[in-house]
Each structure stands twice: as C-alpha cells, then as structure tokens.
Amino acid sequence: MGNVEKWRGSNPLVRESSRDTLAEIRHQIAYLGLSEDRDHPGYSHGLQMVDEAIPCLVQQVADEMGVDQKFLSQNVSK
C-alpha cells in the first residue's frame, strides 16, 4: 500500500478505496469532456491528474483483491 500512500497526498483524485478513486477519475473525465477550452492550463492539469491516478487505482484494486499488481496489470492488458 506504500504506492497508494505516495500518490494519495499529491493527487486529489486518489481516495481511500478503489471505488472512490474510480468515481473521482470518472468525474474528472466527465468534467474535462465538458470543457470548451482545451488550451487552458487547467485542462492539461486535469488530464495529468487522471493519468497519475490510474496506476494508483490499479494498485488499490490489487490490494483489495489480495493479488500482485503485476498479475492484475497483465490480465487487464489482455
């Protein structure tokens, strides 16, 4: 869970559980989808937060399932 703790402090999308983190990621993506000014610095920052939250989400799911993240990542990529 060390990786989750590392991201939790710096990324507001990362929450206590994978379910909550996923909800925050989905909310951010929906918000970005409504944005009409994609050149605005906030848009790229929002995308960066989503990009950085996804590996943490995978780690959270792995922790909650009791499996190694590598195992989960291999099965997701298939």
Secondary structure, 3 states (H helix, E strand, C coil): CHHHHHHHHHCCCCCCCHHHHHHHHHHHHHHHHHCCCCCCHHHHHHHHHHHHHHHHHHHHHHHHHCCCHHHHHHHHHC
